[in-house]
Every structure is written in C-alpha cells, then in structure tokens.
Amino acid sequence: MGTVHVRRLDDEVVDRLKRRAAENNRSLESEVRHILEQAAEDDVSEKARRFGALVKWLRGRTWSHPQTPSHILIREDRDNRDGPE
C-alpha cells in the first residue's frame, strides 16, 4: 500500500478533521483515508458510468409504457395554474 505525507496543514484544518473523525467514530488517519477514498472514487468517468447505468435501468422500466411529451405536460400545468385564457 502507498503512503502519503501531507505537510504544512493549517491547525484549524487538522482540528476540523479531528472533530469529523470523532463524529464518525474513526481515528484521524481512518477519517482522512475515508475522505481520500471518496474523492478518488468520485472520478468523472465513474460518475458518467453510473449515470449511464441508471439511464439504462430507467429505460428498461419505462420503455413499454406510453410517455406523454413534455410540451403537453407543461401546457397542461400552465393552463391549470393560470386558468383558461
């Protein structure tokens, strides 16, 4: 496993990390590791992959159901909100 050393962190940053670690019942090291893992996981390509999977899943669930075009729904909503003109 790799090791990362971070120098010259502001004391306030360290204090906030310690508080966050305590709130999550983790050591400071474990909390920083968790934060770094989350940041690395949130890569743009990973988000795009997850979004694509969600779109595919949604299409599979709604493909056979008739869909009302959005412009019709918007018109109906405006007519109901504003009343007939």
QUICORKA-V611820 format. One record per pair of residues at least 6 apart in sequence whose ideal C-beta (glycine too) atoms are under 6 Angstrom apart, sorted by the first residue. I is the first residue (numbers start at 0). J is the second residue. D is the distance in Angstrom with one decimal. If there is no record, write none. Layout:
I,J,D / I,J,D
This chain:
17,27,5.5 / 19,30,5.8 / 20,27,4.9 / 20,30,3.5
